[in-house]
């Protein structure tokens, strides 16, 4: 849910994805040995399809964000300090680099080679939009948070501090609560 509703690409959960895929393979193997006419088998198959759908939806959402913001995601990954969790899995990183290379090649072959020499370069970081971290998101609080600094929307307003109570729901600017999303203290809805 967080990945779906966050305006930016969140930390990669590749180990969870791999674990779920292994569990699905294991469940599939167990169902092959079960009796076909058993009602439990059909219920388990439906549950497996639901899990596959959820997993593919998560991966599709991540790929769409990578395609939409690829230069910014690659730049962020390049500037990531050592020890900080990666926002891309190795496979996603390879995809993003390949996508960027293909986009640059396409632009050069289709348009840029027909332009005057001084216009034959394109800066993809400026040409491709950044994720809008100022967008508003709905969230539900999972862990009590105190003294969250909320920046004003207009210059005439002042900063103010709020407390987030467990179970409360809020509509707030994403960049204010981005660290809380990363830590799991809030759930985007």
Buried (B, 14 or more C-beta within 10 A) or exposed (E): EBBBBBBBBBBBBBEEBEEBEEEBEEBEEEBEEEEEEEEEBEEBEEEBEEBEEEBEEBBEBBBEBBBEBBBBBBBBBEEEEEEEEBBBBEEBBEBBBEBBEEBBEEBBEEEBEEEEEEEEEBEBEEEBEBBEEEEEBEBBBBEEBEEBEBEEEEEEEEEEEBEBEEEEEBEBBBBBBBEBBBEEBBBBE
